[in-house]
Amino acid sequence: MPTADTAPVPILEREVLLDTATHRAGLDDFGDPWLFEPMDRYLHAINTEGRLTPQGAEGQREVIVKGLVSRLRMVDDLRRHPEILDEKVNVAGIILGLPRTGSTIFHRLLAHAPGMTAIRWFEAQNFAPFPNEEQGNPVGRRDYARAMIDGWLATAPELASIHPLDPDAPDEEILILGQMFVSTMIEGMAFVPSFARWLNDYDQSKGHEDLKTILKYLQWQDPSRRGKRWVLKSPSNLPYAEVAARAFPDALLIMTHRDPLQTVPSYVSMQATLYRLSAEIPDRDVGAFWLKRLTEWMKRFEAARSRIGEDRFIDIDYGEVARAPLDQARRVLERMDIALTGEVDAALGEFIAGNRREQRPSHDYSPERFGLQKADILSAFADYRSRYIV
């Protein structure tokens, strides 16, 4: 029972969320209702397991509603502009790998090459234009994204050292897929173990079909992207690699590698920080869940990689990216059949000069704080370390 000094945590209900979105957008057609099943599963999990604070419940409500609003606006734009579906989108590469393997900086490096493009962070938050937005000038969406980042950093300033947040920088498609309740962004932003287990056996292909439409939609919004090659990136692709591989059959699968002795504690620290934005989850609960979950991700991936076929993959070592980032970028661009011209080298060099790791605060984390033992990590990732690290 809540006392006079504590407010009850609001319950997130599907119909209330849908009604809020329809009123905000002034629209009521959500398109194919397939997403309501994973939405219901997620809402049940977060209401029963999420341990949300009152402020966290409001934040989760806004995340869900803005995603639904973007969907409403996109469905309306598709009706009024059917030519959107005629856009030709070329996804040349998809970065996957365990979290904290240098995939963010490598993604942004590749996307900076001439002829390449990627989803920007502000677009991932609101993939549909705001009302009366001037084409090519998404001021309102950028402002919304900056306000989000400012709010996060005010609550958890250590995020600045963990992940570089920039409204205009390339970022992960899971931020969009999560708005359809079919990505690991869900479990990354909310403590929902039962939803994570359910997602393992759910057919996520409709989410990726919608993602392909959203890429066309983003390209239509910014015609300068026509003819460019998209590079996607998300650790979410690791446990569900076959879904992404089937959705984009011509994409090179770029797997980034780093020793789990570093990546696991770093990622657990990041997750504990993200959970604090909306919930009260003890650090050791975070550590126990994510060690098991990351182990599961890798086992699922190892089985999937053999089915997908080695010819689809290129492996990128974290240490080599740190030592010679341009060489590693060239390896990938060559596999994509992109000519390595002086213009390409100049663009990549310009990016590296302005985005060195030492230009951000260091990320300090203690495995013991999360109940993580070196022996447990070594045991869980023995096969992976034997093949890719040691």
ZICOR-V161842 format. One record per backbone hydrogen bond with DSSP energy under -1.0 kcal/mol. NH is the residue of the N-H (numbers start at 1). CO is the residue of the C=O. E is the energy in kcal/mol with one decimal. If there is no record, write none. Layout:
BEGIN
nh->NH co->CO e->E
nh->NH co->CO e->E
END
This chain:
BEGIN
nh->6 co->3 e->-1.1
nh->17 co->13 e->-2.3
nh->18 co->14 e->-2.7
nh->19 co->15 e->-2.5
nh->20 co->16 e->-2.4
nh->21 co->17 e->-2.2
nh->22 co->18 e->-2.6
nh->23 co->19 e->-2.2
nh->24 co->20 e->-2.2
nh->25 co->21 e->-2.6
nh->26 co->22 e->-2.0
nh->36 co->33 e->-2.0
nh->37 co->34 e->-1.2
nh->39 co->35 e->-2.1
nh->40 co->36 e->-2.4
nh->41 co->37 e->-2.0
nh->42 co->38 e->-2.5
nh->43 co->39 e->-2.7
nh->44 co->40 e->-2.2
nh->45 co->41 e->-2.0
nh->46 co->42 e->-3.0
nh->47 co->43 e->-2.2
nh->48 co->44 e->-1.6
nh->49 co->45 e->-3.0
nh->53 co->278 e->-2.3
nh->57 co->53 e->-2.6
nh->58 co->54 e->-1.6
nh->59 co->55 e->-2.2
nh->60 co->56 e->-2.7
nh->61 co->57 e->-2.2
nh->62 co->58 e->-2.1
nh->63 co->59 e->-2.1
nh->64 co->60 e->-2.3
nh->65 co->61 e->-2.8
nh->66 co->62 e->-2.8
nh->67 co->63 e->-1.5
nh->68 co->64 e->-2.1
nh->69 co->65 e->-2.6
nh->70 co->66 e->-2.3
nh->71 co->67 e->-1.9
nh->72 co->68 e->-2.5
nh->73 co->69 e->-2.6
nh->74 co->70 e->-2.4
nh->75 co->71 e->-2.7
nh->76 co->72 e->-2.0
nh->77 co->73 e->-2.4
nh->78 co->74 e->-2.9
nh->79 co->75 e->-1.7
nh->80 co->76 e->-2.1
nh->81 co->77 e->-2.7
nh->84 co->81 e->-2.3
nh->85 co->82 e->-1.3
nh->86 co->83 e->-1.5
nh->87 co->84 e->-1.7
nh->92 co->230 e->-2.1
nh->93 co->230 e->-1.4
nh->94 co->252 e->-2.7
nh->95 co->232 e->-2.6
nh->96 co->254 e->-3.0
nh->106 co->102 e->-1.9
nh->107 co->103 e->-2.4
nh->108 co->104 e->-2.3
nh->109 co->105 e->-2.1
nh->110 co->106 e->-2.4
nh->111 co->107 e->-2.5
nh->113 co->110 e->-1.5
nh->116 co->113 e->-2.0
nh->117 co->229 e->-2.4
nh->121 co->169 e->-2.2
nh->122 co->167 e->-2.7
nh->124 co->120 e->-2.2
nh->125 co->121 e->-1.5
nh->126 co->122 e->-1.6
nh->133 co->130 e->-1.9
nh->137 co->134 e->-2.5
nh->139 co->137 e->-2.3
nh->142 co->138 e->-2.1
nh->143 co->139 e->-2.6
nh->144 co->140 e->-2.2
nh->145 co->141 e->-2.3
nh->146 co->142 e->-2.6
nh->147 co->143 e->-2.3
nh->148 co->144 e->-2.1
nh->149 co->145 e->-2.4
nh->150 co->146 e->-2.7
nh->151 co->147 e->-2.3
nh->152 co->148 e->-2.6
nh->153 co->149 e->-2.7
nh->154 co->150 e->-1.8
nh->155 co->151 e->-1.6
nh->156 co->152 e->-3.4
nh->159 co->156 e->-2.2
nh->160 co->157 e->-1.6
nh->161 co->158 e->-1.4
nh->163 co->159 e->-2.5
nh->169 co->166 e->-1.3
nh->171 co->119 e->-2.6
nh->175 co->172 e->-1.3
nh->176 co->173 e->-1.2
nh->177 co->173 e->-2.8
nh->178 co->174 e->-2.7
nh->179 co->176 e->-1.1
nh->180 co->177 e->-1.5
nh->181 co->178 e->-1.4
nh->182 co->177 e->-1.9
nh->186 co->183 e->-1.5
nh->188 co->184 e->-1.5
nh->189 co->185 e->-1.7
nh->190 co->186 e->-1.3
nh->192 co->190 e->-1.2
nh->196 co->192 e->-1.9
nh->197 co->193 e->-2.0
nh->198 co->194 e->-2.1
nh->199 co->195 e->-2.7
nh->200 co->196 e->-1.1
nh->201 co->198 e->-1.2
nh->202 co->199 e->-1.2
nh->208 co->204 e->-1.4
nh->209 co->205 e->-2.1
nh->210 co->206 e->-2.2
nh->211 co->207 e->-2.0
nh->212 co->208 e->-2.0
nh->213 co->209 e->-1.5
nh->214 co->210 e->-2.4
nh->215 co->211 e->-2.3
nh->216 co->212 e->-1.7
nh->217 co->213 e->-2.3
nh->218 co->214 e->-2.7
nh->219 co->215 e->-2.2
nh->220 co->216 e->-2.4
nh->221 co->217 e->-1.9
nh->222 co->218 e->-1.3
nh->225 co->222 e->-2.4
nh->226 co->223 e->-1.8
nh->228 co->225 e->-2.4
nh->229 co->115 e->-2.8
nh->230 co->90 e->-3.3
nh->231 co->117 e->-1.9
nh->232 co->93 e->-2.7
nh->234 co->95 e->-2.4
nh->237 co->234 e->-1.8
nh->238 co->235 e->-2.1
nh->244 co->240 e->-1.3
nh->245 co->241 e->-2.6
nh->246 co->242 e->-2.3
nh->247 co->243 e->-2.0
nh->248 co->244 e->-2.0
nh->251 co->248 e->-1.8
nh->252 co->92 e->-2.7
nh->253 co->312 e->-3.2
nh->254 co->94 e->-2.7
nh->255 co->314 e->-2.7
nh->256 co->96 e->-2.4
nh->257 co->316 e->-2.6
nh->262 co->259 e->-2.4
nh->263 co->259 e->-2.1
nh->264 co->260 e->-2.0
nh->266 co->262 e->-1.7
nh->267 co->263 e->-2.8
nh->268 co->264 e->-2.6
nh->269 co->265 e->-2.3
nh->270 co->266 e->-1.9
nh->271 co->267 e->-2.9
nh->272 co->268 e->-2.5
nh->273 co->269 e->-1.8
nh->274 co->270 e->-2.5
nh->275 co->271 e->-2.9
nh->276 co->272 e->-1.5
nh->277 co->274 e->-1.3
nh->278 co->275 e->-1.9
nh->279 co->275 e->-2.6
nh->280 co->51 e->-1.7
nh->286 co->282 e->-1.8
nh->287 co->283 e->-2.5
nh->288 co->284 e->-2.4
nh->289 co->285 e->-2.2
nh->290 co->286 e->-2.5
nh->291 co->287 e->-2.2
nh->292 co->288 e->-1.4
nh->293 co->289 e->-2.4
nh->294 co->290 e->-2.7
nh->295 co->291 e->-1.7
nh->296 co->292 e->-2.0
nh->297 co->293 e->-2.8
nh->298 co->294 e->-2.2
nh->299 co->295 e->-2.2
nh->300 co->296 e->-2.5
nh->301 co->297 e->-2.3
nh->302 co->298 e->-2.9
nh->303 co->299 e->-1.7
nh->304 co->300 e->-2.0
nh->305 co->301 e->-3.2
nh->306 co->302 e->-1.1
nh->308 co->304 e->-2.7
nh->309 co->305 e->-2.4
nh->312 co->309 e->-1.7
nh->313 co->310 e->-1.8
nh->314 co->253 e->-2.0
nh->316 co->255 e->-3.0
nh->318 co->257 e->-3.0
nh->321 co->317 e->-2.1
nh->322 co->318 e->-2.2
nh->323 co->319 e->-2.1
nh->324 co->320 e->-3.4
nh->328 co->324 e->-1.7
nh->329 co->325 e->-2.3
nh->330 co->326 e->-2.5
nh->331 co->327 e->-1.9
nh->332 co->328 e->-1.7
nh->333 co->329 e->-2.7
nh->334 co->330 e->-2.7
nh->335 co->331 e->-1.6
nh->336 co->332 e->-1.3
nh->337 co->334 e->-1.8
nh->338 co->333 e->-2.5
nh->341 co->339 e->-1.5
nh->345 co->341 e->-2.1
nh->346 co->342 e->-2.4
nh->347 co->343 e->-2.2
nh->348 co->344 e->-2.5
nh->349 co->345 e->-2.5
nh->350 co->346 e->-2.2
nh->351 co->347 e->-1.9
nh->352 co->348 e->-2.3
nh->353 co->349 e->-2.2
nh->354 co->350 e->-1.2
nh->355 co->352 e->-1.1
nh->359 co->356 e->-1.9
nh->360 co->357 e->-1.9
nh->370 co->367 e->-1.4
nh->371 co->368 e->-1.7
nh->372 co->367 e->-2.3
nh->377 co->373 e->-1.8
nh->378 co->374 e->-2.6
nh->379 co->375 e->-2.1
nh->380 co->376 e->-2.4
nh->381 co->377 e->-2.1
nh->382 co->379 e->-1.1
nh->385 co->381 e->-2.9
nh->386 co->382 e->-2.2
nh->387 co->383 e->-1.9
nh->388 co->384 e->-2.7
nh->389 co->385 e->-1.5
nh->390 co->385 e->-3.2
END
